[in-house]
Amino acid sequence: MPDDEESLSAWYARREARRRPIGERRVVSLQAGPSRGSHVDPQSPRMVQEWDGHSWQPVSIADDYSAACRAVSALDAAVAVPAPGFNPLGPGTGRHRKIPT
């Protein structure tokens, strides 16, 4: 089907799939100057922003990059639980697993 004959519902579904989801959060440095990587000065304060469908809205201020990441990520609620009997470095046949003699 050529693009000229694409139905409106197909176009809308394709457009919605590309759009940023409402509620997505990001971290922005509060340092003056151009935007730089997050690894540059990780101790500087950061602003947490949330996408409302039209623009980025400020949500909170974090003391540093790691605190901002915790505010953005939902992974903090997850807790590592050891699996009984699982040993990723258990016996194997690979050369890298052999103990040097």
Z-matrix of the N, CA and C atoms (Angstrom, degrees):
N
C 1 1.451
C 2 1.528 1 108.16
N 3 1.302 2 119.46 1 120.11
C 4 1.465 3 121.41 2 178.34
C 5 1.528 4 111.18 3 -65.77
N 6 1.330 5 116.06 4 158.29
C 7 1.470 6 121.20 5 -179.12
C 8 1.524 7 112.09 6 -60.99
N 9 1.336 8 117.48 7 -28.27
C 10 1.467 9 120.35 8 -179.59
C 11 1.521 10 111.38 9 -66.15
N 12 1.326 11 117.18 10 -24.46
C 13 1.455 12 121.02 11 -176.29
C 14 1.527 13 112.88 12 -105.37
N 15 1.326 14 118.03 13 12.50
C 16 1.457 15 121.12 14 179.81
C 17 1.523 16 110.20 15 -67.25
N 18 1.325 17 116.61 16 134.16
C 19 1.462 18 119.64 17 -179.36
C 20 1.527 19 109.80 18 -71.95
N 21 1.305 20 115.55 19 156.83
C 22 1.456 21 120.85 20 -179.52
C 23 1.526 22 111.03 21 -63.68
N 24 1.318 23 117.55 22 -38.68
C 25 1.463 24 119.99 23 -179.99
C 26 1.531 25 111.14 24 -67.02
N 27 1.327 26 118.19 25 -36.76
C 28 1.471 27 121.22 26 177.07
C 29 1.523 28 110.14 27 -67.49
N 30 1.328 29 116.94 28 -41.09
C 31 1.464 30 120.68 29 178.77
C 32 1.524 31 110.02 30 -63.41
N 33 1.337 32 116.38 31 -44.09
C 34 1.456 33 120.60 32 -178.51
C 35 1.530 34 110.86 33 -64.44
N 36 1.317 35 117.71 34 -41.20
C 37 1.468 36 121.28 35 178.80
C 38 1.527 37 110.13 36 -64.09
N 39 1.304 38 117.65 37 -41.21
C 40 1.465 39 121.73 38 178.59
C 41 1.529 40 110.24 39 -64.58
N 42 1.326 41 116.50 40 -41.52
C 43 1.469 42 121.82 41 179.47
C 44 1.525 43 110.96 42 -65.34
N 45 1.321 44 118.10 43 -44.37
C 46 1.461 45 121.96 44 -179.86
C 47 1.524 46 111.77 45 -64.51
N 48 1.326 47 116.84 46 -32.59
C 49 1.469 48 120.39 47 179.32
C 50 1.518 49 111.31 48 -67.48
N 51 1.327 50 117.52 49 -27.07
C 52 1.466 51 121.41 50 -179.31
C 53 1.520 52 112.81 51 -87.32
N 54 1.317 53 118.03 52 -19.29
C 55 1.458 54 121.09 53 -174.30
C 56 1.518 55 112.07 54 -73.23
N 57 1.316 56 114.95 55 149.64
C 58 1.470 57 122.30 56 176.91
C 59 1.528 58 108.02 57 -70.30
N 60 1.325 59 118.02 58 135.10
C 61 1.470 60 119.77 59 -179.50
C 62 1.533 61 111.71 60 -70.37
N 63 1.315 62 115.89 61 142.08
C 64 1.463 63 121.37 62 177.43
C 65 1.526 64 107.97 63 -66.26
N 66 1.321 65 116.46 64 134.90
C 67 1.456 66 121.62 65 -179.25
C 68 1.518 67 113.49 66 98.38
N 69 1.338 68 117.67 67 -5.64
C 70 1.464 69 120.22 68 176.93
C 71 1.515 70 108.57 69 -64.52
N 72 1.324 71 116.31 70 140.52
C 73 1.470 72 120.78 71 -178.47
C 74 1.511 73 111.14 72 -115.89
N 75 1.340 74 114.99 73 154.25
C 76 1.460 75 121.28 74 175.59
C 77 1.519 76 108.83 75 -143.86
N 78 1.340 77 114.72 76 164.74
C 79 1.461 78 122.18 77 -178.52
C 80 1.524 79 108.47 78 -114.70
N 81 1.337 80 116.29 79 132.95
C 82 1.460 81 122.05 80 -179.54
C 83 1.523 82 108.54 81 -127.10
N 84 1.327 83 116.43 82 134.69
C 85 1.461 84 121.20 83 178.21
C 86 1.520 85 109.77 84 -71.30
N 87 1.327 86 116.47 85 145.30
C 88 1.460 87 120.81 86 178.83
C 89 1.525 88 112.01 87 -98.30
N 90 1.326 89 117.79 88 10.35
C 91 1.458 90 120.58 89 177.66
C 92 1.521 91 110.07 90 -73.85
N 93 1.323 92 115.28 91 148.28
C 94 1.464 93 119.97 92 176.17
C 95 1.520 94 109.40 93 -71.98
N 96 1.307 95 116.44 94 151.96
C 97 1.452 96 120.58 95 178.32
C 98 1.518 97 112.01 96 106.96
N 99 1.331 98 114.65 97 -173.85
C 100 1.467 99 118.85 98 -177.10
C 101 1.528 100 112.06 99 -69.58
N 102 1.314 101 115.73 100 158.68
C 103 1.462 102 122.25 101 176.77
C 104 1.515 103 110.06 102 -63.90
N 105 1.329 104 116.32 103 135.75
C 106 1.461 105 120.48 104 178.06
C 107 1.516 106 109.16 105 -130.88
N 108 1.309 107 116.09 106 173.44
C 109 1.456 108 121.47 107 -179.73
C 110 1.511 109 111.86 108 -63.28
N 111 1.317 110 115.68 109 155.67
C 112 1.465 111 120.32 110 -177.99
C 113 1.521 112 112.11 111 -67.08
N 114 1.340 113 117.44 112 -21.72
C 115 1.462 114 120.33 113 -179.78
C 116 1.529 115 112.13 114 -76.24
N 117 1.331 116 116.69 115 -13.69
C 118 1.461 117 120.29 116 179.35
C 119 1.529 118 108.11 117 -83.39
N 120 1.319 119 115.72 118 118.57
C 121 1.467 120 123.34 119 -179.96
C 122 1.538 121 112.29 120 53.06
N 123 1.326 122 116.98 121 66.16
C 124 1.469 123 119.76 122 -178.76
C 125 1.523 124 113.82 123 -67.48
N 126 1.346 125 117.94 124 -11.69
C 127 1.467 126 120.69 125 -179.11
C 128 1.530 127 112.87 126 -86.06
N 129 1.338 128 118.28 127 -7.21
C 130 1.470 129 120.15 128 -178.25
C 131 1.532 130 110.27 129 -76.26
N 132 1.339 131 117.03 130 153.36
C 133 1.467 132 120.24 131 -179.52
C 134 1.533 133 111.17 132 -66.19
N 135 1.331 134 115.93 133 150.53
C 136 1.463 135 122.44 134 -178.26
C 137 1.524 136 109.82 135 -129.79
N 138 1.323 137 114.89 136 151.89
C 139 1.456 138 121.25 137 175.11
C 140 1.518 139 108.70 138 -105.84
N 141 1.317 140 116.56 139 134.35
C 142 1.451 141 122.11 140 175.06
C 143 1.529 142 106.73 141 -96.10
N 144 1.332 143 115.95 142 126.42
C 145 1.458 144 121.17 143 -179.32
C 146 1.521 145 109.55 144 -119.36
N 147 1.333 146 115.87 145 152.56
C 148 1.465 147 121.36 146 179.87
C 149 1.523 148 109.62 147 -127.82
N 150 1.329 149 115.97 148 138.11
C 151 1.469 150 122.65 149 -179.89
C 152 1.530 151 108.70 150 -80.95
N 153 1.344 152 117.02 151 125.51
C 154 1.463 153 120.63 152 -179.68
C 155 1.527 154 113.00 153 -103.90
N 156 1.304 155 116.68 154 9.20
C 157 1.462 156 120.76 155 -179.86
C 158 1.517 157 112.17 156 106.18
N 159 1.341 158 116.46 157 -20.07
C 160 1.457 159 120.84 158 -179.50
C 161 1.523 160 112.87 159 -129.71
N 162 1.335 161 117.01 160 -34.54
C 163 1.464 162 120.11 161 -178.59
C 164 1.526 163 109.43 162 -155.07
N 165 1.335 164 115.54 163 167.08
C 166 1.460 165 121.99 164 177.54
C 167 1.522 166 108.59 165 -83.40
N 168 1.330 167 118.12 166 125.65
C 169 1.460 168 123.46 167 -179.88
C 170 1.526 169 109.47 168 -110.85
N 171 1.346 170 118.22 169 137.03
C 172 1.471 171 120.20 170 178.24
C 173 1.525 172 110.70 171 -66.56
N 174 1.335 173 115.51 172 138.22
C 175 1.460 174 121.33 173 179.83
C 176 1.521 175 110.03 174 -112.22
N 177 1.339 176 116.32 175 -50.06
C 178 1.461 177 119.66 176 -178.77
C 179 1.521 178 110.24 177 -160.37
N 180 1.316 179 115.05 178 171.25
C 181 1.460 180 122.77 179 176.23
C 182 1.523 181 107.10 180 -114.57
N 183 1.329 182 115.94 181 134.31
C 184 1.464 183 121.12 182 178.52
C 185 1.519 184 109.10 183 -112.83
N 186 1.324 185 116.48 184 151.01
C 187 1.467 186 121.20 185 -177.87
C 188 1.520 187 113.22 186 -66.55
N 189 1.335 188 116.96 187 -36.05
C 190 1.466 189 120.76 188 -178.50
C 191 1.531 190 109.53 189 -152.26
N 192 1.318 191 116.14 190 -177.96
C 193 1.459 192 121.22 191 -175.27
C 194 1.525 193 112.11 192 -65.05
N 195 1.324 194 117.93 193 -41.49
C 196 1.463 195 119.48 194 -177.81
C 197 1.528 196 111.37 195 -66.44
N 198 1.323 197 117.93 196 -38.03
C 199 1.464 198 120.83 197 177.48
C 200 1.528 199 110.47 198 -66.66
N 201 1.325 200 117.00 199 -37.11
C 202 1.459 201 120.92 200 177.94
C 203 1.524 202 110.78 201 -66.32
N 204 1.325 203 116.97 202 -39.95
C 205 1.463 204 120.34 203 178.08
C 206 1.517 205 111.31 204 -63.91
N 207 1.321 206 117.31 205 -37.55
C 208 1.463 207 120.25 206 177.20
C 209 1.522 208 110.73 207 -65.69
N 210 1.335 209 117.40 208 -34.49
C 211 1.464 210 120.75 209 179.17
C 212 1.530 211 111.21 210 -71.06
N 213 1.321 212 117.00 211 -28.72
C 214 1.463 213 121.47 212 -177.63
C 215 1.525 214 111.46 213 -87.28
N 216 1.305 215 116.48 214 -37.84
C 217 1.458 216 121.48 215 -172.49
C 218 1.518 217 111.90 216 -86.47
N 219 1.302 218 115.58 217 140.39
C 220 1.458 219 120.77 218 175.36
C 221 1.518 220 110.70 219 -91.06
N 222 1.325 221 117.18 220 2.66
C 223 1.457 222 120.81 221 -175.91
C 224 1.521 223 112.92 222 -75.98
N 225 1.334 224 117.69 223 -12.34
C 226 1.462 225 119.46 224 179.58
C 227 1.523 226 111.41 225 -63.98
N 228 1.314 227 117.04 226 -29.95
C 229 1.456 228 120.09 227 -179.54
C 230 1.527 229 111.20 228 -71.65
N 231 1.311 230 116.69 229 -23.47
C 232 1.460 231 120.13 230 -179.68
C 233 1.524 232 109.75 231 -75.81
N 234 1.302 233 115.91 232 139.35
C 235 1.455 234 121.57 233 179.34
C 236 1.520 235 107.74 234 -121.19
N 237 1.320 236 116.23 235 135.28
C 238 1.462 237 120.23 236 178.64
C 239 1.516 238 109.21 237 -70.58
N 240 1.314 239 115.54 238 127.23
C 241 1.453 240 121.47 239 179.10
C 242 1.523 241 107.58 240 -118.35
N 243 1.342 242 117.96 241 122.03
C 244 1.458 243 119.12 242 -179.99
C 245 1.524 244 110.97 243 -69.04
N 246 1.321 245 115.45 244 138.42
C 247 1.464 246 121.06 245 177.47
C 248 1.522 247 107.91 246 -88.63
N 249 1.327 248 118.75 247 123.59
C 250 1.465 249 120.22 248 -178.41
C 251 1.526 250 111.12 249 -64.56
N 252 1.314 251 115.00 250 133.09
C 253 1.456 252 120.40 251 177.58
C 254 1.508 253 115.08 252 82.50
N 255 1.334 254 118.73 253 -1.76
C 256 1.463 255 120.89 254 -179.25
C 257 1.515 256 109.53 255 -95.71
N 258 1.322 257 116.47 256 124.28
C 259 1.449 258 121.82 257 177.52
C 260 1.528 259 107.75 258 -133.78
N 261 1.331 260 117.88 259 104.99
C 262 1.456 261 119.63 260 -177.20
C 263 1.519 262 112.98 261 -64.28
N 264 1.324 263 118.37 262 -19.43
C 265 1.456 264 121.54 263 178.95
C 266 1.527 265 111.14 264 -105.67
N 267 1.314 266 115.88 265 25.74
C 268 1.459 267 120.98 266 -179.92
C 269 1.523 268 111.84 267 -66.17
N 270 1.327 269 116.82 268 -177.68
C 271 1.467 270 120.77 269 -176.92
C 272 1.528 271 110.90 270 -61.34
N 273 1.291 272 114.50 271 141.68
C 274 1.453 273 120.41 272 178.92
C 275 1.512 274 110.20 273 -154.34
N 276 1.302 275 116.43 274 179.99
C 277 1.465 276 120.13 275 -177.63
C 278 1.515 277 112.25 276 -104.62
N 279 1.321 278 117.30 277 -4.68
C 280 1.467 279 119.65 278 -176.28
C 281 1.508 280 113.10 279 -68.94
N 282 1.317 281 116.54 280 147.29
C 283 1.459 282 122.36 281 -179.71
C 284 1.530 283 110.37 282 -61.03
N 285 1.325 284 117.39 283 -33.48
C 286 1.469 285 121.17 284 -177.78
C 287 1.519 286 112.03 285 -70.13
N 288 1.337 287 118.75 286 -13.38
C 289 1.450 288 121.71 287 -178.92
C 290 1.519 289 112.94 288 -93.47
N 291 1.300 290 117.27 289 -9.43
C 292 1.474 291 120.76 290 -177.31
C 293 1.526 292 110.02 291 -72.12
N 294 1.298 293 114.35 292 140.57
C 295 1.456 294 120.38 293 177.58
C 296 1.523 295 108.19 294 -82.90
N 297 1.342 296 117.21 295 127.81
C 298 1.470 297 118.70 296 -179.99
C 299 1.531 298 110.88 297 -64.26
N 300 1.338 299 116.21 298 142.16
C 301 1.471 300 119.96 299 -179.25
C 302 1.502 301 110.65 300 -109.78
